[in-house]
Amino acid sequence: MSILVELDEKIVSEIDAIAGHTQKKRNACVNELLRKALRQQKIEEKERRAVESYRRFPVQPDEFEVEEEQLIEAWKDL
């Protein structure tokens, strides 16, 4: 699909530099960068929702009580 997008000259220069270093075409670089940005956006949204959930429903004392022996077992191979 083709679309027309107006980009800042500095951004185009940076994309062209990436394309030159990776020996890819400009449109391939733009697609890859947009995919990465969209993935990052999804990650940040999930993180934001997790933080908001813990703010609304904070962990209660003794909610995740773990015995010392369980900790030793869980961390011994690290």
C-alpha positions in Angstrom: 0.0 0.0 0.0 1.3 3.5 -0.8 0.5 6.5 1.2 1.8 10.1 1.2 3.4 11.2 4.5 5.1 14.5 5.1 8.3 14.0 7.1 10.7 16.5 8.7 14.0 16.8 6.8 16.0 15.8 9.8 14.0 12.6 10.2 14.5 11.8 6.5 18.2 12.3 6.8 18.3 10.0 9.8 16.3 7.3 8.0 18.6 7.6 5.0 21.6 7.2 7.2 20.1 4.0 8.7 19.2 2.8 5.2 22.8 3.4 4.1 24.3 1.5 7.1 21.9 -1.4 6.8 21.9 -1.5 3.0 18.1 -1.4 3.0 15.7 0.8 1.0 14.3 3.8 2.7 10.7 2.4 2.7 12.0 -0.9 4.3 13.6 1.2 7.0 10.5 3.3 7.6 8.4 0.1 7.9 10.8 -1.5 10.3 11.0 1.6 12.5 7.2 2.0 12.5 6.8 -1.7 13.5 9.2 -1.2 16.4 7.5 2.0 17.5 4.1 0.3 17.4 5.4 -2.7 19.4 7.0 -0.3 22.0 3.7 1.6 22.2 1.8 -1.6 23.0 4.4 -2.5 25.7 4.1 0.9 27.2 0.3 0.7 27.3 0.4 -2.7 29.0 2.9 -1.3 31.6 0.7 1.8 32.1 -2.3 -0.5 32.7 -0.4 -2.7 35.1 0.8 0.3 37.1 -2.8 1.7 37.2 -4.1 -1.7 38.4 -1.6 -1.8 41.3 -2.5 1.7 42.2 -6.2 0.8 42.3 -5.6 -2.5 44.0 -2.3 -2.4 45.9 -0.7 -5.6 47.1 -1.8 -6.4 50.6 0.4 -7.5 53.4 0.9 -11.3 53.4 -0.6 -11.5 49.9 2.6 -13.0 48.5 4.1 -14.5 51.7 7.0 -16.8 50.8 8.9 -19.0 53.1 12.7 -18.5 53.3 13.3 -22.0 52.1 11.3 -21.3 49.0 13.3 -18.2 48.2 16.6 -20.1 48.7 15.4 -22.8 46.3 14.1 -20.3 43.7 17.4 -18.3 43.7 20.0 -21.0 44.1 20.6 -21.6 40.4 20.9 -17.9 39.4 
